[in-house]
Each structure stands twice: as structure tokens, then as C-alpha cells.
Amino acid sequence: MTEASYQLGIRQPLYGLLVNAMTMEQVLEEAAQHAADRSRFLIGVVNAAKIVKLRKDALLRESLLVPDVVLADGQAVVWASRLLGHPLPERVAGIDLFERLLALADDERRSVYFLGARQEVLEAMVERVRSRYPKLVIAGYRDGYFPSDESAAVAAAIEATGADMLFLGMTTPKKEIFLAEHGESLGVPIQHGVGGSFDILAGITKRAPERWQRMGLEWAYRLLQEPRRLFARYASTNAAFIALTVRERFRPTAPYRLTGASAEQED
């Protein structure tokens, strides 16, 4: 946590992580305070797939120990938290938070930087953002297709813009690793990895209807759109998450610690 941390709420122990029990409004209030005094507010999010993956992915696991807050991006995580006796108040979906932060930037005339996606998707999204949020300032943007040995140069370019908010539309764990490695040096107060949200704001991908979202079935809506590509992935991930949750009920995972990216969790 940064020295300028505010009221971050209860941190619930779940699957070896500490997940902040915060509502959307609490997160936005926190972000506004950090933007005002330009102290870092690094936001991490977890869903069922990420929780399953981090058990074998040391880089992903370590990157989720660095953020100032870790939020439940998936409804399955909220339901599991209640079953496990460490309840979270609500889902704070990454894309919803992304849009609310853009609205905050618009209201306060703050500057934003976008990193990620293909160039054509990025440009389409930027045009939509300019139209929808005319008072925010776009400090810069670039695609997310750069080799790891160029990440320091990308970070330096972002720092030079003096942006108030950074949004990363890159895949897991690339975005988490970038923020874990460079978050402190960026000089950008609000840092949020938003995954595939750039595609949604660009109009490339359609988001699930609100009813599906409330039922925690966004994954099923995506599956209907791309069954061949996603069926095996979702089937294995969902089964693994259910099995892991049953295990957590009787044998909770010991808290993960920052020990270096190659370290393995001892069960």
C-alpha cells in the first residue's frame, strides 16, 4: 500500500489472496482522492479463471500481490466469498469501473492514457471515448503488441505524458506483470488493467445483456458468441474453480507472499 492510502475497507482472505471488500462507489471515491493528490492507486481484479491460473503461474500470482486494491471482477468470486465465510459486498466489474473512471476523468477534466489492443481497435475506441467524454484529455495511446524488452521504454513514454489515469487493454498476465514491474515509476496516479474492455468500447465485441450480468453468466454469453474457441477453456476453468472452492471450504490456501516470480506456493 502507498503511504497516502485511504479507507480501503476489509481485506478478505480468499484463495491465498487478500481481496478488498469494497463497493463500486467506495472504489471511485478512493480513486478520486488519489487522483487529487497524485498518489498511486494500482487496481487489481480477480475472476474465477485468474484464481485458477495463478496457482500454477508464479508471475501472475506475484503480480496480484502488488496492487493497492484487489477487487472481485467475477460474480462467481462474490458468491464463493459468501460460501467461504469471507463475504464481499458486490462485484466490481473491470469494464464498469473503467467506464466510471472515464466519467470521473470527464467530470474533473483529467488526462488518460490507453495501452493495449490492436492499433485499429485502439483508434476506434479512442474516437468513441472522445465523443462520449469530451472534457477528458487523452494524453496518449499505443497498441499492446510490444516485446517484453521494450516495456521499460513504453513505461518511460507513458511517464512523460503526465497522465492522471492509465488503462491497460492487454491480456492476463501481461498487463499485471507490466503494472507490477513499472507501476511505481510511471507517475500515473490511477492504474487499471481492463483486459478486453477496449474491444467492447470500440464496438468490436458485444457485452452480455444486464440480466446475464446479474446472473453471473457473462462467460456463457461470450461462449455463445465463440463456442469453438472458448468451450474447452471455460469447461476446464469452471470445473477447476468449483473444485478449488470446495477445497477452500475445508483447507484454505495459506496467504501468498512476495518471494520472487519463480517462487512456488507451498500448500
Disulfide bonds with the S-S distance in Angstrom:
none
